[in-house]
Amino acid sequence: ALEDTKEAAGLNLRLHPDLIVVEPWPSGGKRTIKVEQARDLNEQIGGLPFEARARVVVIDEAEALGEQAANALLKSLEEPPATSHVVLVTSAPQALLPTIRSRCQVLRFERLPLALIEHHLVEKCEVAPDEARLRALLSDGSLAEALRLDSEAYQGLRDALVGLLEQAASEGAAERLERADDLKDAPDLALALTTLRSLLRDLAVLRAGAPERVLHADLAARLEPLSRGEFAFGVLGGNALLATALAREFALGF
């Protein structure tokens, strides 16, 4: 069973005497790995293993390392004992201090298959199949992102982007540039662009004559006219073959 320790590291989860997992503390509306946790880790890293041949310390969400905490870990990362291995897990390596990155060997993991994410959401999280399929597409291969997606907020964003496409379809180039400029004010620009990509993918699918592959099935009636108009012709290159290629590219296994 998992057991929270009472040490300064606080959220360490003990799975094995020689496996230490560190997670950020909630603090001021965000999650942070504090300097107290880093100092405790230095002791753990410097200690000898209890049972295994080596001790493994996993720092999850390592981008949450505060500057003081990161600096406190530098010595342990630069010269860890032979009996300790330190693993920093992050989806945003660029957020780590350069001094931290320079002391680490980078190992990149492939994205999870989207069909696997969809299956997990349906079977383990009891998410409706249509929503699970959409979450999986927008997750970019990350189960954590699929689990974090706020369905209600996403629905509002998606409807606004469909409205933007409908307006752009009847406007000239200058007006379309203004619409594109409006995107920069989106609260979550990455999600907005990913959602827009998925909508363009649906336009490609509809233009290629495969309505059964549409992800945003509840919006098919609004997307269908767009897929047949000059706007989609320009966006998708006016080419059914290109539309099919785009559909396959963004379907990602569905």
Accessible surface in RSA format (square Angstrom, percent):
REM  Atomic radii and reference values for relative SASA: ProtOr
REM  Chains: A
REM  Algorithm: Lee & Richards
REM  Probe-radius: 1.40
REM  Slices: 20
REM RES _ NUM      All-atoms   Total-Side   Main-Chain    Non-polar    All polar
REM                ABS   REL    ABS   REL    ABS   REL    ABS   REL    ABS   REL
RES ALA A   1   145.20 133.5  64.67  99.8  80.54 183.2  81.32 114.5  63.88 169.2
RES LEU A   2   110.69  61.6  82.15  58.8  28.54  71.7  82.42  57.9  28.28  76.1
RES GLU A   3   122.54  70.4 118.19  89.4   4.35  10.3  38.21  73.9  84.33  68.9
RES ASP A   4    81.15  56.8  69.05  68.7  12.10  28.6  18.73  44.1  62.42  62.3
RES THR A   5    22.10  15.7   9.78   9.9  12.31  29.3  16.80  22.6   5.29   8.0
RES LYS A   6   201.03  98.1 164.47 100.9  36.57  87.1 116.41 104.8  84.62  90.1
RES GLU A   7    65.11  37.4  49.06  37.1  16.06  38.2  36.90  71.4  28.21  23.0
RES ALA A   8    57.31  52.7  30.44  47.0  26.87  61.1  43.80  61.7  13.51  35.8
RES ALA A   9     0.00   0.0   0.00   0.0   0.00   0.0   0.00   0.0   0.00   0.0
RES GLY A  10     9.09  11.2   0.00   N/A   9.09  11.2   5.65  15.5   3.44   7.7
RES LEU A  11    41.70  23.2  41.65  29.8   0.05   0.1  41.65  29.3   0.05   0.1
RES ASN A  12     0.00   0.0   0.00   0.0   0.00   0.0   0.00   0.0   0.00   0.0
RES LEU A  13    38.51  21.4  38.51  27.6   0.00   0.0  38.51  27.0   0.00   0.0
RES ARG A  14    58.85  24.7  52.67  26.9   6.18  14.7  33.30  45.5  25.55  15.5
RES LEU A  15    99.64  55.5  62.20  44.5  37.44  94.1  67.50  47.4  32.14  86.5
RES HIS A  16    71.53  39.1  65.86  45.8   5.67  14.5  52.28  53.9  19.25  22.4
RES PRO A  17    54.84  40.0  46.73  42.6   8.11  29.5  54.20  44.7   0.64   4.0
RES ASP A  18     4.17   2.9   1.90   1.9   2.28   5.4   2.32   5.5   1.86   1.9
RES LEU A  19    47.61  26.5  47.61  34.1   0.00   0.0  47.61  33.4   0.00   0.0
RES ILE A  20     0.05   0.0   0.05   0.0   0.00   0.0   0.05   0.0   0.00   0.0
RES VAL A  21    23.21  15.3  23.21  21.0   0.00   0.0  23.21  20.2   0.00   0.0
RES VAL A  22     0.00   0.0   0.00   0.0   0.00   0.0   0.00   0.0   0.00   0.0
RES GLU A  23    48.40  27.8  48.40  36.6   0.00   0.0   0.77   1.5  47.62  38.9
RES PRO A  24     0.00   0.0   0.00   0.0   0.00   0.0   0.00   0.0   0.00   0.0
RES TRP A  25    90.31  36.2  90.31  43.7   0.00   0.0  86.91  46.3   3.40   5.5
RES PRO A  26    94.02  68.5  76.03  69.3  17.99  65.4  76.65  63.3  17.37 108.0
RES SER A  27    41.11  34.7  31.09  41.5  10.02  23.1   9.03  19.2  32.08  44.9
RES GLY A  28    86.79 107.0   0.00   N/A  86.79 107.0  46.25 126.9  40.54  90.8
RES GLY A  29    90.78 112.0   0.00   N/A  90.78 112.0  45.58 125.1  45.20 101.2
RES LYS A  30   145.96  71.2 136.27  83.6   9.69  23.1  86.80  78.1  59.16  63.0
RES ARG A  31   102.61  43.1  89.84  45.8  12.77  30.4  48.35  66.1  54.26  32.9
RES THR A  32    27.80  19.8  27.71  28.1   0.08   0.2  24.53  32.9   3.27   4.9
RES ILE A  33     0.29   0.2   0.00   0.0   0.29   0.7   0.00   0.0   0.29   0.8
RES LYS A  34    83.03  40.5  79.07  48.5   3.96   9.4  36.53  32.9  46.50  49.5
RES VAL A  35    23.97  15.8  20.48  18.5   3.49   8.4  20.48  17.8   3.49   9.5
RES GLU A  36    87.83  50.4  85.33  64.6   2.50   5.9  44.01  85.1  43.82  35.8
RES GLN A  37     0.77   0.4   0.77   0.6   0.00   0.0   0.77   1.6   0.00   0.0
RES ALA A  38     0.02   0.0   0.00   0.0   0.02   0.0   0.02   0.0   0.00   0.0
RES ARG A  39   140.27  58.9 137.16  69.9   3.11   7.4  47.69  65.2  92.57  56.1
RES ASP A  40    20.50  14.4  15.68  15.6   4.82  11.4   4.72  11.1  15.78  15.7
RES LEU A  41     0.01   0.0   0.01   0.0   0.00   0.0   0.01   0.0   0.00   0.0
RES ASN A  42    43.60  30.1  35.64  34.4   7.96  19.2  20.24  48.7  23.36  22.6
RES GLU A  43   135.19  77.6 117.29  88.7  17.90  42.6  47.22  91.3  87.97  71.8
RES GLN A  44    25.18  14.1  23.69  17.3   1.48   3.5   2.63   5.6  22.54  17.1
RES ILE A  45     1.44   0.8   1.44   1.1   0.00   0.0   1.44   1.0   0.00   0.0
RES GLY A  46    52.99  65.4   0.00   N/A  52.99  65.4  26.40  72.4  26.59  59.6
RES GLY A  47    23.66  29.2   0.00   N/A  23.66  29.2  23.45  64.3   0.21   0.5
RES LEU A  48   136.61  76.1 125.09  89.5  11.52  29.0 125.09  87.9  11.52  31.0
RES PRO A  49    29.81  21.7  11.70  10.7  18.12  65.9  11.70   9.7  18.12 112.6
RES PHE A  50   145.47  72.8 110.78  68.6  34.69  90.3 114.79  69.6  30.69  87.8
RES GLU A  51   128.39  73.7  89.90  68.0  38.49  91.6  39.78  76.9  88.61  72.3
RES ALA A  52    46.91  43.1  28.22  43.6  18.69  42.5  39.26  55.3   7.65  20.3
RES ARG A  53   231.66  97.3 208.72 106.4  22.93  54.6  91.42 124.9 140.24  85.0
RES ALA A  54    23.26  21.4  16.69  25.8   6.57  14.9  16.69  23.5   6.57  17.4
RES ARG A  55     8.90   3.7   8.90   4.5   0.00   0.0   0.12   0.2   8.78   5.3
RES VAL A  56    48.15  31.7  48.15  43.6   0.00   0.0  48.15  41.8   0.00   0.0
RES VAL A  57     0.00   0.0   0.00   0.0   0.00   0.0   0.00   0.0   0.00   0.0
RES VAL A  58    30.69  20.2  30.69  27.8   0.00   0.0  30.69  26.7   0.00   0.0
RES ILE A  59     0.00   0.0   0.00   0.0   0.00   0.0   0.00   0.0   0.00   0.0
RES ASP A  60    43.21  30.3  43.21  43.0   0.00   0.0   4.26  10.0  38.95  38.8
RES GLU A  61    56.48  32.4  54.41  41.2   2.07   4.9  21.08  40.8  35.40  28.9
RES ALA A  62     0.00   0.0   0.00   0.0   0.00   0.0   0.00   0.0   0.00   0.0
RES GLU A  63    57.36  32.9  40.07  30.3  17.30  41.2  20.38  39.4  36.99  30.2
RES ALA A  64    16.96  15.6   5.20   8.0  11.76  26.8  14.49  20.4   2.47   6.6
RES LEU A  65    20.87  11.6   1.87   1.3  19.00  47.8   1.89   1.3  18.98  51.1
RES GLY A  66    25.56  31.5   0.00   N/A  25.56  31.5  25.56  70.2   0.00   0.0
RES GLU A  67   120.43  69.1 107.40  81.2  13.03  31.0  29.31  56.7  91.12  74.4
RES GLN A  68   130.70  73.1 124.19  90.8   6.51  15.5  41.18  87.7  89.51  67.9
RES ALA A  69     1.13   1.0   0.44   0.7   0.69   1.6   0.44   0.6   0.69   1.8
RES ALA A  70     1.87   1.7   1.87   2.9   0.00   0.0   1.87   2.6   0.00   0.0
RES ASN A  71    71.43  49.3  58.39  56.4  13.04  31.4  22.73  54.7  48.70  47.1
RES ALA A  72    29.86  27.5   9.24  14.3  20.63  46.9  22.20  31.3   7.66  20.3
RES LEU A  73     0.00   0.0   0.00   0.0   0.00   0.0   0.00   0.0   0.00   0.0
RES LEU A  74    32.73  18.2  32.73  23.4   0.00   0.0  32.73  23.0   0.00   0.0
RES LYS A  75   137.37  67.0 133.65  82.0   3.73   8.9  98.19  88.4  39.19  41.7
RES SER A  76    16.07  13.6  10.86  14.5   5.21  12.0   5.24  11.2  10.83  15.2
RES LEU A  77    16.70   9.3   6.01   4.3  10.69  26.9   6.99   4.9   9.71  26.1
RES GLU A  78    95.25  54.7  71.40  54.0  23.84  56.8  16.70  32.3  78.55  64.1
RES GLU A  79   111.02  63.7  88.46  66.9  22.56  53.7  34.99  67.7  76.03  62.1
RES PRO A  80    54.73  39.9  37.20  33.9  17.53  63.7  37.20  30.7  17.53 108.9
RES PRO A  81    50.92  37.1  38.13  34.8  12.79  46.5  50.07  41.3   0.85   5.3
RES ALA A  82    99.79  91.7  64.90 100.2  34.89  79.4  77.46 109.1  22.33  59.1
RES THR A  83    40.26  28.6  39.88  40.4   0.38   0.9  38.06  51.1   2.20   3.3
RES SER A  84     3.24   2.7   0.00   0.0   3.24   7.5   0.00   0.0   3.24   4.5
RES HIS A  85    95.21  52.0  91.88  63.9   3.32   8.5  61.55  63.4  33.66  39.2
RES VAL A  86    32.41  21.3   3.73   3.4  28.68  69.1   3.73   3.2  28.68  77.8
RES VAL A  87    67.57  44.5  64.42  58.3   3.15   7.6  67.57  58.7   0.00   0.0
RES LEU A  88    33.36  18.6   8.35   6.0  25.01  62.9   8.35   5.9  25.01  67.3
RES VAL A  89    68.07  44.8  64.67  58.5   3.41   8.2  68.04  59.1   0.04   0.1
RES THR A  90    38.66  27.5  10.88  11.0  27.78  66.2  14.30  19.2  24.36  36.8
RES SER A  91   107.83  91.1  67.85  90.6  39.98  92.1  55.87 119.0  51.96  72.8
RES ALA A  92    22.57  20.8  22.57  34.8   0.00   0.0  22.57  31.8   0.00   0.0
RES PRO A  93    46.43  33.8  46.43  42.3   0.00   0.0  46.43  38.3   0.00   0.0
RES GLN A  94   135.45  75.7 112.34  82.1  23.11  55.0  64.92 138.2  70.52  53.5
RES ALA A  95    61.21  56.3  27.45  42.4  33.76  76.8  37.36  52.6  23.85  63.2
RES LEU A  96    16.60   9.2  11.91   8.5   4.70  11.8  13.72   9.6   2.89   7.8
RES LEU A  97    55.65  31.0  52.95  37.9   2.70   6.8  53.88  37.8   1.77   4.8
RES PRO A  98    87.39  63.7  84.29  76.8   3.09  11.2  85.30  70.4   2.09  13.0
RES THR A  99    58.95  41.9  57.31  58.1   1.64   3.9  57.16  76.8   1.79   2.7
RES ILE A 100     0.37   0.2   0.37   0.3   0.00   0.0   0.37   0.3   0.00   0.0
RES ARG A 101    94.41  39.6  85.41  43.5   9.00  21.4  31.10  42.5  63.31  38.4
RES SER A 102    89.54  75.7  46.65  62.3  42.89  98.8  52.13 111.0  37.41  52.4
RES ARG A 103    77.64  32.6  49.54  25.3  28.10  66.9  18.83  25.7  58.81  35.6
RES CYS A 104    44.48  33.6  23.64  26.4  20.84  49.0  23.80  60.3  20.69  22.3
RES GLN A 105   157.09  87.8 124.98  91.3  32.11  76.5  48.34 102.9 108.75  82.5
RES VAL A 106    99.08  65.2  72.32  65.5  26.76  64.5  76.48  66.4  22.60  61.3
RES LEU A 107   131.73  73.4 110.61  79.1  21.12  53.1 113.78  79.9  17.95  48.3
RES ARG A 108   196.56  82.5 160.82  82.0  35.73  85.1  70.60  96.5 125.96  76.3
RES PHE A 109   183.41  91.8 153.19  94.9  30.22  78.6 155.95  94.5  27.46  78.6
RES GLU A 110   162.85  93.5 139.83 105.8  23.02  54.8  62.81 121.5 100.04  81.7
RES ARG A 111   161.07  67.6 140.47  71.6  20.60  49.0  51.17  69.9 109.90  66.6
RES LEU A 112    72.96  40.6  69.26  49.5   3.70   9.3  69.83  49.0   3.12   8.4
RES PRO A 113    85.96  62.7  74.14  67.6  11.83  43.0  85.96  71.0   0.00   0.0
RES LEU A 114    10.76   6.0   8.40   6.0   2.36   5.9   8.40   5.9   2.36   6.4
RES ALA A 115    53.96  49.6  47.87  73.9   6.08  13.8  48.37  68.1   5.59  14.8
RES LEU A 116    95.11  53.0  90.32  64.6   4.80  12.1  94.06  66.1   1.06   2.8
RES ILE A 117     1.47   0.8   0.32   0.2   1.15   2.8   1.47   1.1   0.00   0.0
RES GLU A 118    37.43  21.5  37.43  28.3   0.00   0.0   6.98  13.5  30.44  24.9
RES HIS A 119   106.94  58.4 101.55  70.6   5.39  13.8  64.72  66.7  42.22  49.1
RES HIS A 120    57.61  31.5  56.43  39.2   1.18   3.0  34.99  36.1  22.63  26.3
RES LEU A 121     0.00   0.0   0.00   0.0   0.00   0.0   0.00   0.0   0.00   0.0
RES VAL A 122    44.75  29.4  36.72  33.2   8.03  19.3  36.72  31.9   8.03  21.8
RES GLU A 123   103.19  59.2  77.64  58.7  25.56  60.9  12.51  24.2  90.69  74.0
RES LYS A 124   152.85  74.6 120.54  74.0  32.31  76.9  66.21  59.6  86.64  92.3
RES CYS A 125    52.33  39.6  25.83  28.8  26.50  62.3  18.22  46.2  34.11  36.8
RES GLU A 126   158.09  90.8 127.12  96.2  30.97  73.7  45.97  88.9 112.12  91.5
RES VAL A 127    21.18  13.9  13.24  12.0   7.95  19.1  18.13  15.8   3.05   8.3
RES ALA A 128    58.78  54.0  47.09  72.7  11.69  26.6  53.95  76.0   4.83  12.8
RES PRO A 129    86.46  63.0  85.40  77.8   1.06   3.9  85.87  70.9   0.59   3.6
RES ASP A 130   112.92  79.1 106.98 106.5   5.94  14.0  35.37  83.3  77.54  77.3
RES GLU A 131    55.15  31.7  49.65  37.6   5.50  13.1  23.79  46.0  31.35  25.6
RES ALA A 132     0.00   0.0   0.00   0.0   0.00   0.0   0.00   0.0   0.00   0.0
RES ARG A 133    52.75  22.1  52.75  26.9   0.00   0.0  19.44  26.6  33.31  20.2
RES LEU A 134    13.63   7.6  13.18   9.4   0.45   1.1  13.36   9.4   0.27   0.7
RES ARG A 135    33.14  13.9  32.60  16.6   0.54   1.3   0.43   0.6  32.72  19.8
RES ALA A 136     0.00   0.0   0.00   0.0   0.00   0.0   0.00   0.0   0.00   0.0
RES LEU A 137     4.16   2.3   4.04   2.9   0.12   0.3   4.04   2.8   0.12   0.3
RES LEU A 138    16.47   9.2   3.14   2.2  13.33  33.5   3.14   2.2  13.33  35.9
RES SER A 139     2.96   2.5   0.00   0.0   2.96   6.8   1.61   3.4   1.35   1.9
RES ASP A 140    68.77  48.2  63.00  62.7   5.78  13.7  22.63  53.3  46.14  46.0
RES GLY A 141     5.97   7.4   0.00   N/A   5.97   7.4   0.51   1.4   5.46  12.2
RES SER A 142    37.88  32.0  32.38  43.2   5.51  12.7  27.28  58.1  10.61  14.9
RES LEU A 143    48.08  26.8  45.32  32.4   2.76   6.9  45.32  31.8   2.76   7.4
RES ALA A 144    48.90  45.0  40.65  62.7   8.26  18.8  45.69  64.3   3.22   8.5
RES GLU A 145    82.69  47.5  77.82  58.9   4.87  11.6  24.23  46.9  58.47  47.7
RES ALA A 146     0.73   0.7   0.00   0.0   0.73   1.7   0.73   1.0   0.00   0.0
RES LEU A 147    85.05  47.4  63.12  45.2  21.93  55.1  63.53  44.6  21.52  57.9
RES ARG A 148   156.74  65.8 129.64  66.1  27.10  64.5  73.82 100.9  82.93  50.3
RES LEU A 149    25.06  14.0  13.82   9.9  11.24  28.3  19.18  13.5   5.89  15.8
RES ASP A 150    86.52  60.6  75.56  75.2  10.96  25.9  33.53  78.9  52.99  52.8
RES SER A 151    34.44  29.1  29.29  39.1   5.15  11.9  29.71  63.3   4.73   6.6
RES GLU A 152   150.18  86.2 138.26 104.6  11.93  28.4  56.16 108.6  94.03  76.8
RES ALA A 153    63.99  58.8  45.27  69.9  18.72  42.6  56.98  80.2   7.01  18.6
RES TYR A 154     4.29   2.0   3.47   2.0   0.82   2.1   3.89   2.9   0.40   0.5
RES GLN A 155    73.04  40.8  73.04  53.4   0.00   0.0  32.68  69.6  40.37  30.6
RES GLY A 156    43.97  54.2   0.00   N/A  43.97  54.2  36.75 100.8   7.22  16.2
RES LEU A 157    37.68  21.0  30.10  21.5   7.58  19.0  35.35  24.8   2.33   6.3
RES ARG A 158     7.43   3.1   7.43   3.8   0.00   0.0   0.00   0.0   7.43   4.5
RES ASP A 159    61.74  43.2  57.10  56.8   4.64  11.0  20.86  49.1  40.89  40.8
RES ALA A 160    66.21  60.9  46.12  71.2  20.09  45.7  58.03  81.7   8.18  21.7
RES LEU A 161     4.80   2.7   4.77   3.4   0.03   0.1   4.80   3.4   0.00   0.0
RES VAL A 162     0.00   0.0   0.00   0.0   0.00   0.0   0.00   0.0   0.00   0.0
RES GLY A 163    20.31  25.0   0.00   N/A  20.31  25.0  19.99  54.9   0.32   0.7
RES LEU A 164    29.24  16.3  27.50  19.7   1.74   4.4  28.33  19.9   0.91   2.5
RES LEU A 165     6.53   3.6   6.53   4.7   0.00   0.0   6.53   4.6   0.00   0.0
RES GLU A 166    62.79  36.0  52.43  39.7  10.36  24.7  25.22  48.8  37.57  30.7
RES GLN A 167    85.62  47.9  81.40  59.5   4.22  10.1  29.69  63.2  55.94  42.4
RES ALA A 168     5.39   5.0   5.39   8.3   0.00   0.0   5.39   7.6   0.00   0.0
RES ALA A 169    38.66  35.5  16.08  24.8  22.58  51.4  16.18  22.8  22.48  59.6
RES SER A 170    99.09  83.7  59.83  79.8  39.27  90.5  52.70 112.2  46.39  65.0
RES GLU A 171    38.48  22.1  24.12  18.2  14.36  34.2  19.80  38.3  18.69  15.3
RES GLY A 172    38.94  48.0   0.00   N/A  38.94  48.0  32.12  88.2   6.81  15.3
RES ALA A 173    77.63  71.4  65.19 100.6  12.44  28.3  67.81  95.5   9.83  26.0
RES ALA A 174    65.57  60.3  57.25  88.3   8.32  18.9  60.56  85.3   5.01  13.3
RES GLU A 175    77.22  44.3  76.93  58.2   0.29   0.7  28.17  54.5  49.05  40.0
RES ARG A 176    87.37  36.7  82.84  42.2   4.53  10.8  26.62  36.4  60.75  36.8
RES LEU A 177   129.56  72.2 124.81  89.3   4.75  11.9 125.38  88.1   4.17  11.2
RES GLU A 178   117.17  67.3 113.30  85.7   3.87   9.2  42.24  81.7  74.94  61.2
RES ARG A 179    65.38  27.4  65.38  33.3   0.00   0.0   5.87   8.0  59.50  36.1
RES ALA A 180    54.86  50.4  43.76  67.5  11.10  25.2  45.79  64.5   9.07  24.0
RES ASP A 181    78.25  54.8  70.60  70.3   7.65  18.1  22.88  53.8  55.37  55.2
RES ASP A 182    79.03  55.4  70.75  70.4   8.29  19.6  22.69  53.4  56.35  56.2
RES LEU A 183    24.00  13.4  21.79  15.6   2.21   5.6  24.00  16.9   0.00   0.0
RES LYS A 184   129.42  63.1 106.50  65.3  22.93  54.6  90.27  81.2  39.16  41.7
RES ASP A 185   106.68  74.7  79.00  78.6  27.69  65.5  36.93  86.9  69.75  69.6
RES ALA A 186    23.03  21.2   6.30   9.7  16.74  38.1  12.67  17.8  10.37  27.5
RES PRO A 187   144.31 105.2  99.28  90.5  45.03 163.7 111.30  91.9  33.01 205.1
RES ASP A 188    72.88  51.0  66.91  66.6   5.97  14.1  25.54  60.1  47.34  47.2
RES LEU A 189    78.35  43.6  73.25  52.4   5.10  12.8  73.25  51.4   5.10  13.7
RES ALA A 190    72.39  66.6  61.99  95.7  10.40  23.7  68.46  96.4   3.92  10.4
RES LEU A 191    40.20  22.4  36.29  26.0   3.90   9.8  39.50  27.7   0.69   1.9
RES ALA A 192     0.02   0.0   0.00   0.0   0.02   0.1   0.00   0.0   0.02   0.1
RES LEU A 193    88.90  49.5  83.55  59.8   5.35  13.4  83.83  58.9   5.07  13.6
RES THR A 194    31.49  22.4  28.16  28.5   3.33   7.9   5.75   7.7  25.74  38.9
RES THR A 195     0.00   0.0   0.00   0.0   0.00   0.0   0.00   0.0   0.00   0.0
RES LEU A 196    27.53  15.3  27.53  19.7   0.00   0.0  27.53  19.3   0.00   0.0
RES ARG A 197    83.90  35.2  81.59  41.6   2.31   5.5  31.35  42.8  52.55  31.8
RES SER A 198     2.51   2.1   1.25   1.7   1.25   2.9   2.51   5.3   0.00   0.0
RES LEU A 199     0.00   0.0   0.00   0.0   0.00   0.0   0.00   0.0   0.00   0.0
RES LEU A 200    45.59  25.4  44.88  32.1   0.71   1.8  45.21  31.8   0.38   1.0
RES ARG A 201     1.00   0.4   0.37   0.2   0.63   1.5   0.57   0.8   0.44   0.3
RES ASP A 202     0.00   0.0   0.00   0.0   0.00   0.0   0.00   0.0   0.00   0.0
RES LEU A 203     0.00   0.0   0.00   0.0   0.00   0.0   0.00   0.0   0.00   0.0
RES ALA A 204     0.06   0.1   0.06   0.1   0.00   0.0   0.06   0.1   0.00   0.0
RES VAL A 205     1.64   1.1   1.42   1.3   0.22   0.5   1.64   1.4   0.00   0.0
RES LEU A 206    16.65   9.3   3.88   2.8  12.77  32.1   3.88   2.7  12.77  34.4
RES ARG A 207    67.12  28.2  43.16  22.0  23.96  57.0  14.83  20.3  52.29  31.7
RES ALA A 208    38.02  35.0   5.87   9.1  32.15  73.1  10.39  14.6  27.64  73.2
RES GLY A 209    58.73  72.4   0.00   N/A  58.73  72.4  30.11  82.6  28.62  64.1
RES ALA A 210    24.36  22.4  24.17  37.3   0.20   0.4  24.36  34.3   0.00   0.0
RES PRO A 211    85.77  62.5  74.89  68.3  10.89  39.6  75.15  62.0  10.63  66.0
RES GLU A 212   133.89  76.9  99.06  74.9  34.82  82.9  72.49 140.2  61.40  50.1
RES ARG A 213    89.50  37.6  89.50  45.6   0.00   0.0  23.95  32.7  65.55  39.7
RES VAL A 214     7.98   5.3   2.39   2.2   5.59  13.5   2.39   2.1   5.59  15.2
RES LEU A 215    14.57   8.1   0.46   0.3  14.11  35.5   0.58   0.4  13.99  37.7
RES HIS A 216     0.97   0.5   0.00   0.0   0.97   2.5   0.97   1.0   0.00   0.0
RES ALA A 217    65.92  60.6  51.44  79.4  14.48  32.9  51.97  73.2  13.95  37.0
RES ASP A 218   106.46  74.6  66.53  66.2  39.93  94.4  53.14 125.1  53.32  53.2
RES LEU A 219    11.43   6.4  10.87   7.8   0.56   1.4  11.43   8.0   0.00   0.0
RES ALA A 220    32.62  30.0  31.91  49.2   0.70   1.6  32.08  45.2   0.54   1.4
RES ALA A 221    89.28  82.1  64.23  99.1  25.04  57.0  74.55 105.0  14.73  39.0
RES ARG A 222    88.96  37.4  82.24  41.9   6.72  16.0  47.06  64.3  41.91  25.4
RES LEU A 223     0.00   0.0   0.00   0.0   0.00   0.0   0.00   0.0   0.00   0.0
RES GLU A 224    59.15  34.0  59.15  44.7   0.00   0.0  31.15  60.2  28.00  22.9
RES PRO A 225    70.73  51.5  61.56  56.1   9.16  33.3  62.33  51.5   8.40  52.2
RES LEU A 226    14.20   7.9  11.80   8.4   2.40   6.0  14.13   9.9   0.07   0.2
RES SER A 227     0.30   0.3   0.25   0.3   0.06   0.1   0.00   0.0   0.30   0.4
RES ARG A 228   157.99  66.3 129.61  66.1  28.38  67.6  61.01  83.4  96.99  58.8
RES GLY A 229    29.27  36.1   0.00   N/A  29.27  36.1  28.80  79.0   0.47   1.1
RES GLU A 230   160.06  91.9 146.69 111.0  13.37  31.8  61.99 119.9  98.07  80.1
RES PHE A 231    22.69  11.4  16.57  10.3   6.12  15.9  19.35  11.7   3.34   9.6
RES ALA A 232     0.00   0.0   0.00   0.0   0.00   0.0   0.00   0.0   0.00   0.0
RES PHE A 233   105.87  53.0 105.46  65.3   0.41   1.1 105.46  63.9   0.41   1.2
RES GLY A 234    57.36  70.7   0.00   N/A  57.36  70.7  36.72 100.8  20.64  46.2
RES VAL A 235    65.19  42.9  34.51  31.2  30.68  73.9  41.96  36.5  23.23  63.0
RES LEU A 236     1.61   0.9   1.58   1.1   0.04   0.1   1.61   1.1   0.00   0.0
RES GLY A 237    47.83  59.0   0.00   N/A  47.83  59.0  25.38  69.6  22.45  50.3
RES GLY A 238    24.19  29.8   0.00   N/A  24.19  29.8   0.92   2.5  23.27  52.1
RES ASN A 239    67.04  46.2  63.06  60.9   3.97   9.6   9.08  21.9  57.96  56.0
RES ALA A 240    66.96  61.6  57.80  89.2   9.15  20.8  58.44  82.3   8.52  22.6
RES LEU A 241   141.56  78.8 136.03  97.3   5.53  13.9 139.63  98.1   1.93   5.2
RES LEU A 242    75.56  42.1  71.88  51.4   3.68   9.3  75.11  52.7   0.45   1.2
RES ALA A 243     0.00   0.0   0.00   0.0   0.00   0.0   0.00   0.0   0.00   0.0
RES THR A 244    42.54  30.3  42.54  43.1   0.00   0.0  29.86  40.1  12.69  19.2
RES ALA A 245    52.17  48.0  43.23  66.7   8.94  20.3  48.10  67.7   4.07  10.8
RES LEU A 246    39.09  21.8  38.75  27.7   0.34   0.8  39.02  27.4   0.07   0.2
RES ALA A 247    12.71  11.7  12.08  18.6   0.62   1.4  12.36  17.4   0.34   0.9
RES ARG A 248   181.34  76.1 166.40  84.8  14.94  35.6  56.15  76.7 125.19  75.9
RES GLU A 249   100.02  57.4  87.68  66.3  12.34  29.4  41.61  80.5  58.41  47.7
RES PHE A 250    32.00  16.0  32.00  19.8   0.00   0.0  32.00  19.4   0.00   0.0
RES ALA A 251     3.03   2.8   3.03   4.7   0.00   0.0   3.03   4.3   0.00   0.0
RES LEU A 252    79.81  44.4  64.27  46.0  15.53  39.0  74.48  52.3   5.32  14.3
RES GLY A 253    71.80  88.5   0.00   N/A  71.80  88.5  38.67 106.1  33.13  74.2
RES PHE A 254    29.98  15.0   6.02   3.7  23.95  62.3  26.85  16.3   3.12   8.9
END  Absolute sums over single chains surface
CHAIN  1 A    14670.7      11632.1       3038.6       8602.2       6068.5
END  Absolute sums over all chains
TOTAL         14670.7      11632.1       3038.6       8602.2       6068.5
